[in-house]
Amino acid sequence: MRLKEASQGRPGLIAQQELDNAQAADLGAQAQVDAAKSAMAAAKQHMGSAQADNQRVQALHDYTNVVAPISGVVVWRYADTGALIQGGTNSNSQDLPIVRLSQSSELRLRIPVPESDIRFVHVGDQLQVRVDSVNRSLIGKIVRFTRNVDFETRSMETEIDVDNKDLSISPGMYANTMLRLARVENVVTIPLEALVLHGKQQVVYVVDKAGHVHVQAVEVGIEGSKLAEIKSGLDAGDRVIIGGQDRYQDGETVDPHVATGPTSETEQQTGGMIDLKGEDSPEALPKAKPANGGAR
């Protein structure tokens, strides 16, 4: 460029042949620069392809290490050493799994709750779980239920989580459970024989301090096999007639004989499968304080 500028400023100072040679050299250098740039672009493209190949090979290598998503125990192996395992491609693939993993530190027990007892099921309630095969009793907790009654069995599936950190229980073992349906304390109870149904109203025959018989309507709560909870209509200490109430009239005077009875009751529902022993067994139905005795 400087030779050309000098020639233009002072024509004839520089020979034309020298100018042509300089211009040719300049064009050759520019061509070399362009070729170098093309070579660099090709090298970068090749490097990108090489990096992609390296990542693909690394990904394939990573598949040689099988990492479980959870902590557990391998309970079944589907492939032997040296077997060719096809890589999983999508969720619709029917490829053979390598192993089956079981997380046994916390087990889930599913039980069918009868339709009549569904109202007593609440998330968070604790249950007594008995595994006879290992002679162990554990405490489980209700974590969820289907809120749907099976049409055929008329029961609702309920799930219970059981802690098994020591792995003493194996998945698949049978277990029995006891579900506490209801419990009341410090309430008035009377023997079931004291209840009489008049139409749609339940009544009892009460004997006052003077020995007079009075027909008293009551509101009944939980009923066991022997005792019934009285929500209203009676006070602790009231005397009631047990059996043969049809022989007495309202206002009649009697000479009662006070009989003692049980102070509490634990009832296991029909179909219960656990035979729990000892004071730590949970109550299935009322534990209550009864009225003092009864009259016959």
Beta strands, then each sheet from edge to edge (+ up, - down):
strand 1: 73-77
strand 2: 99-102
strand 3: 106-114
strand 4: 126-131
strand 5: 136-149
strand 6: 155-163
strand 7: 176-178
strand 8: 188-191
strand 9: 196-198
strand 10: 201-207
strand 11: 213-217
strand 12: 219-223
strand 13: 227-232
strand 14: 239-240
strand 15: 258-259
strand 16: 294-295
sheet 1: 1+ 2-
sheet 2: 3+ 6- 5+ 4- 7+
sheet 3: 8+ 13- 12+
sheet 4: 9+ 10- 11+
sheet 5: 9+ 10- 14+
sheet 6: 15+ 16-
end
